[in-house]
Amino acid sequence: MALLMLDPEAVLTFILVSEHKSFTKAAHALNTTQSAVSMRLRRLEEQLGVLLVERSTRSLKLSSPGQAFIQPARDFLSAHDRAMGVFETHRPQLSIGISHHLVGLDVSQVLASIARENPGLIVNLTVDGSQALLARYEQGEMDAIILMKHASGRRHGEKIGVARFGWFGAPDFESGTREEIPIVIYPEGCSMRNMVINSLGDANVQWREAFIATSATNLRAAILAGFGVGALSINVTENGLLDLGDTFGLPRLPSRDIMLLSQVRSHQAQRGIETIKMAISDLSNS
């Protein structure tokens, strides 16, 4: 009797399809095409002699054999990674960048999820502007980056959450005159600046630049110092800031999709990416 040898890449593909319930999203996670995902899954089904996934034009779900196979598949990948790592002199690494506009989502919670679920993974985290991260990613210096989607024409990447924003100020902030609201804002060329200016303009709000910040850290510092009100992720309220949008009659800010771009290859790093995606999704939906 011939020995049945499973392909780890095909098994990982099956797991991602089952978790995402989408061939397209699984393809994004694997940095490949939808047709490649379909081909890998079909070969695995042919090898096992069962249908693992039931597909229709509107839904995708695991078949009964697929439900029975999903946990052994995860166990198989874990055993494979342990076996591959026996003689490795270096632990697996994941180099990831996150837009500084999203650090309000509380990176510590995201990192805690990685440490808990992927204790053997070395994480190299960079927080920077979207353009700088995208440039490093395209040069192959980063395995994955997490950005906000501002341009409607940018279609690559996988949506993993939604960023929501509010107008925040220090608890003791007073504008002095209500005729011109002092705004702490990003410099020219920043998409967040454009979002703020467009929102204020559409609502006919009189405002003035009070502080120009080159990073999210500087923006928060200026807001806490009392320079004015600024647009931040709603999750930064725990840093001692208050939502003052209603107080000063400021317009509701649009939300932005949180996008993941990934070119991760190793199974260990891919599991780290999956952990990050789930953590950010939980935070952005809370």
Secondary structure by P-SEA (a helix, b strand, c coil): cbbbbbcaaaaaaaaaaaaaccaaaaaaaacccaaaaaaaaaaaaaaacccccccccccccccaaaaaaaaaaaaaaaaaaaaaaccccccbbbbbbbbcccccccaaaaaaaaaaaccccccccccccaaaaaaaaaaccccbbbbbbcccccccccccbbbbbbbbbccccccccccbbbbbccccccaaaaaaaaaaaaabbbbbbccccccaaaaaaaaaaccbbbbccccccccccccccccccccbbbbbbbbbbbbcccaaaaaaaaaaaaaaaaaaac
